[in-house]
Amino acid sequence: MLPSPTRRALLTAAASLAAASLAPAAARAQDAAAGKVTLAGWSKPISEITNLLAEPDKGFFKAQGVELVYLPGAGGGDAIRNILSGQADVAFTDPGSFFMALDKGEKLRAIYDIYPQNVFNVVSLKSANITRPADLKGKRIGVYSLASGTRQNLLVMLHQAGLTEADVEIVVTGVLNFAPLLQGQVDATAATDTGLLVGRRRGLGEVNVMEVRDTLNVSSDLFVARESVLQQKLPLLRAFLKAYRDSAAWMIAQPEEAATLAGKRAIDGTDRAINLEVIRLRNAASIASGGRPLGTLDLDLLQKAADAYRELGLIQNRIDVAAAVDTSLLPAA
């Protein structure tokens, strides 16, 4: 890969072309977009977001004039709070946390579908004989955090069985942590496909797995921003999304290279073989059905999900998804 042009070179070239009245729109847009974007994550820097962590090595964001700053979090709700407080520009969050913030009157917009596939599940040991959502009644269930997508998706599964949060005991176990399950501290744990993969590679053994997508197959994560930030930083956020799509496409095309870089950049990247499996799962989750371009938001599916959250009592007001989504920032396919 050729080295990315320097910022100075880009500015010089753009100025020269502008003087000749020949500046291409792309160069002008890149110049206007230059700046810092702070991304509020739901997690610490783990291997499944290697496409973001590889920025010092690959420079996808730098190439678009974006200085990327990653702000770790403990769940999608945490990411939302970090944009509402002004600590970040964009939240990497789950639809449930997004819907709940909208339900409280927050002015937010979803701008990119990170993982169109639902990757959440509920895992239990075979000995617990938990094979359907109704079996969770009265059980202790682990979640990554109270602000995480694991909790939101667990609630969806409980409601599908006619249960509420009051019918179970929620226990915070942390990210990628199956130790409480193995030690009998919880009867089941809400997790993700990558969390389950790592658990199995580390000796989890035979388990029963209930997939949330069998209840509600909605996107796992979205990029969300405040309306005011969109108005202030439209060119910059458009450049951010272009860079992110480029980074996601790279990880899909080069999983082996990404697995190696995860060993350098991710806090959980010590086992390259696990890195590769995690990255392949995230790549699969990034690809929408029907061959839609990366990041494309499915308004109909998101509306069905928002309606389901209301029907289940997780939110109180009907959400007009079309009014809470901005597709204008997505880069051309």
Secondary structure, DSSP 8 states (H G I E B T S, - for coil): ------HHHHHHHHHHHHHTT---HHHHHHHHH-EEEEEE-SSSS-GGGHHHHTHHHH-TTGGGTEEEEEE--SSHHHHHHHHHTTS-SEEEE-HHHHHHHHHTT--EEEEEEEE-S--EEEEEEGGG---SGGGGTT-EEEES-TTSHHHHHHHHHHHHTT--GGGSEEEE--TT--HHHHTTS-SEEEEEHHHHHHHHHTT--SEEEEEGGGT----SEEEEEEHHHHHHSHHHHHHHHHHHHHHHHHHHH-HHHHHHHHHHH-TT-S-HHHHHHHHHHHHHHHS-GGG--TB---HHHHHHHHHHHHHTTS-SS---GGGGB--TTS---
